[in-house]
Amino acid sequence: MESAKLYYQDGSPFSRLCRTLIIDWELPVETIELDWPLDESIFKENPLGQVPTLKTIGETIFPTSQITEQLLAMTVEPLAPYFDPLADRQLLITILSMGDAMIASNAINRSGLEQTEKNTYGINILSRNEMRINHTLAWLDGQSEKWLIGDKVSVCDYALACLLLWSDSRSPFNWRKYSKITRIVEELSYSDSFARTVPNPWVAQD
Ligand SMILES: N[C@@H](CCC(=O)N[C@@H](CS)C(=O)NCC(=O)O)C(=O)O
């Protein structure tokens, strides 16, 4: 039978989350790397034109939160990282939404965009994203125990680690001022699935 396929891009933290889950949940999913920038043909698979995108028999699944639930449905026994979509969905989607803000700010900065008109929007989007990121991290740090959810490592810990490690390689900021989060992310960074999915250094595009 044809296996499910995950389309991913090397630097993408959302893709890395799915790739680490595929490794640690021992799933029969083929991972297919796409070059950066993504070719327009990705829009045929995913109308948002983004990775990760998961193709299973008869279904194409995105965005990342939905893919994590599909991957969980493919597991045959509970394995770390643990995931209870009903209980954990708000936390996971909040972390992934923080990731959207991180990616958006990085894209604005790397695109060399600068303000050329008077700002009539009422907020500075880069500083608002920075606030979003810092408030989310402080909120997560404040409620975490051994892991973000009690004493069991969860998909939420993996998502957070993928995003913060991505920031080190693409758009550094001082997340290590949050001590509980730092302990969680550093512990995960030494694990086998994280070691096998380390992104290559960023290559500037002309
Ligand atoms: N909210 C999306 C975010 C996915 C995303 O931002 N993917 C980036 C790579 S990290 C991408 O495909 N960018 C290509 C583009 O936007 O053209 C999700 O949860 O899957």
The ligand as a Gaussian input file, in Angstrom:
#p B3LYP/6-31G(d) Opt

LIG

0 1
 N        0.058000      28.131000      10.353000
 C        0.787000      27.241000       9.488000
 C        2.198000      27.779000       9.344000
 C        3.033000      27.031000       8.314000
 C        4.162000      27.899000       7.794000
 O        4.331000      29.067000       8.186000
 N        4.958000      27.329000       6.906000
 C        6.035000      28.069000       6.282000
 C        7.371000      27.392000       6.545000
 S        7.747000      27.487000       8.270000
 C        5.835000      28.067000       4.778000
 O        5.449000      27.061000       4.213000
 N        6.110000      29.205000       4.128000
 C        6.062000      29.283000       2.719000
 C        5.208000      30.396000       2.250000
 O        4.449000      30.967000       3.059000
 O        5.317000      30.699000       1.056000
 C        0.752000      25.823000      10.067000
 O        0.399000      25.699000      11.243000
 O        1.039000      24.864000       9.348000

